Amino acid sequence: MKLTNTEKQFSVLFFVIVLSEIITGSTETLKMAHYIAKPAIVISLIFLFIKTSEGVSKSIKRITLLALVFSLLGDILLMFVEQSPHFFTIGLAAFLTAHIMYILAFLKHRNKQKPFIGFIVFLLVYASGLFYLLKDGLGAMLIPVIVYMVVILSMATTAFLRKDMVNNLSYNLVFTGAIFFMISDSILALNKFYEPLPFSNISIILTYALAQFLIVIGILKLKRG
């Protein structure tokens, strides 16, 4: 993957931030530091994007920044779910909005000629299996979770449909990021509504951070190549 010097330096910083969140998020005595480390993941991506996105179109830049801001809001809200279940619902809505922003950004380069039925079938099989495991534990969250699943599957599909409309590097990074986002949300859902998973806090944050990083870098690569 071809990274600029700024992106290489940022990658090191980003790795340190994610590692800090894994450590503080897993250690009760470091909980206050966790409240700083977790939002820092997306905050750092916002700063990188603002600093290096001069070659990206204004509309995509604006939509991507909105996606990151709503992701940051979702991160903050989900840190307080132990205090009130309403924080989870509002956090879910924030991430739902973030995914919609990414969908709008990806649709800017939609390849209308690319067949996607096979990919849709794959996603539906995946989603059906996941929903089968979750359904008994959803309760009042049944409809919100179904809506969320539809939106994130749509996000992955629109990332897939950028093929041949952008350079390969941008396409591969964004599409891989979208898949990691789907995996991260799946682990989160299974851990909350199915059964607690071992090391879920680590796997969720790793896949989430990687998803956001790859999508942002992928969008930045629109201006080159």
N, C-alpha and C positions, 0 to 999 in steps of 0.2 A: 504494500500500500504506500503510495507516494504522499508523504506529509511535508508541509512547509516547516521551516525551522520553528515558527511560532506554534504550529500544531504539535510538533515533537516535544517542545518544552511544556506545552499545555498537557500533553498526554501523561508526562511524568507527574505533574501537579495533580491531575485528575486521579491518577492511580493512588496517590498519597491520600487524597480526600476520601476516595471510596474505601481504602484500607482503614482509615480513621473511623469511618462510619460503621464498618463491620466490627471493629474493636469496641467502640463506644456503645453501639447498639446491642452488643452481646454482654456488656458488663454493667451490672446494676449501679455500681458506685460511680460510673462515668456517665450517668444519664444526662446530666446537664450538658456535657460535651456533645452528646448524641443530638441534642436539640440544635446544635450549631453545625455539626458534621453532615447531617442528612440534607438540610436545605442547601448546604454548600455545593452539593453535587450539581444541581440544576443551576444555581446562581453562577457557578464557574462557567457553565456552558453558555449562559446568557451573556456574560462578559466577553467570552471568546467570540460568540456569534456577532455581537455588536461591533467588536474591534476588527473583525476580518471579513465581514460580509459585504464589503463595498461593491463587489462585482455581481452580487445576487440582485435580481429584480426587486423593486420596492414592494410589490404585492406579496411575493414569496417571503421576503424578509419580514414583513409585518405579520403575516399569518404564522410563520415559524416562531417569532417572538411571543405571540399570543399563546401558542401551544406550550412553550416553555414556561410562561408565566402561570398558566393554569396548572401545569404539572407541578410547579413549585407550591402553588396553593394546595394542591392535593397532597403533596408530601407533608406539608405542615399540618394539615387537618388530620391525616392518618396517624400522626405521632400522638394524638390525644384521644384515640378511640377508647382507651380504658376509662376515661372520665365520662364519656357519653357516647352511646351508639349513634347519635345523630352526626357525630363527626365523621363516622365511616360513610354514611349516606351522602353527606355534603362533599366529602373527599372523592367519593365515587363520581359525583356529578362534575367535579372539577376535572378529573381525569377523562371523563366522557367528553367534556368540552375540548380538552387538549387533543384527544384523538380526532375529533371533528375538524379541528384546525389543521392537523396533519393531513387528513383526507383532502381538505381544500387545497393544501399546498401540493400534494402529490397529483391531484387532478389537473394541475396546470400543465403537466407533461403526460397526459394520458394518451396511450397508444390505442386508438380506436380500432385498429386492425388486428391487435393481438388477441388470439383466442384465450379465454380464461375459464371455460367450463370445467376443464380438468382440475384446475387449481381450486375453483369453488367447491367441487365435489370433495376434494381432499380436506378443505377447511370445514365443510359440513360434517364429514365423518369424524374429524377431530373434535368439533364442537359438540356433536351428539354424544360422543363418549364421555367428554368432560361433564356435560349437563346431566347425564345418567348418574354420575357419581355425586353431583352436587344437589340434585333436585330435592332429596328428602330433608336436607338441612337448611334450605333457603327460607322457608316460612314466608314472612312478609316481604322479603327481599327478592322473591321470585321474579316479578316483572322487571324491577330495576336491573337485576343481573342479566336477564334475557336481552333487554335493550342494550346493556353494556357489551354483551357478547356480540351482538349484531354489529355494533359500531366498531369494535376492535377487529372483527373479521373484515369489515369494509375497509378499515385502514390498511390491513395487510394486503387486501386485493388491489387497492389503488397504488400501493407501493410496487406490487407485481406488474401493474399495467404501465409503469414508466419505462419498461423495456424498449430499447431502440429509439426512445425519444430523448434520452439524455446519455451522456458518456457512460461507459461501462463501470467506471470507478464509482461514480455517483449512484448509479443504479444498484450495484452490488452492496454498497455500504447501507443505503437506505432500506433496501429489501431485507437484508440481514438484521438490521436494527428493528424493523417492524416485526420480524419473526421472534426476536428476543423479547420484545415488548409483550407479545402474545404469550410467550412461555412464562414470563415474569408474572403476568396477571393470572395465568392459570395456576401457578404455584400458590399465589396469594389466595385465590378462591378455594383451592383444595384445602389449604391450611386452615382457613376460616370456617368453611361450610361443610367439609367432609371429615377430615381428622387432622390433628396436628402432625406436621411432617418434621422429621429430623433436620436440623440445620436450615430450617425454612427461612429464617431471617437473613442468613448469608446468601442462599441461592436466590432469594427474591431481590435483594439489593444488588447483587452482582449482575443478574440478567437485566434488571431495570437500568442500572447505570450504563451498562454496555449498550443497551438499546438506544438510550438518549444520545450517548456519545456517537454511535455509528450514524444515526439519523442526522444529527447536526453536522458532522463532518461530511457526510454524503451530500447534504444540501449545499454546504460551502464549496464542494467540488463542482457544482454547476457552473461556476465562473471560470473553470479551467478544463480544457480538453474537450 
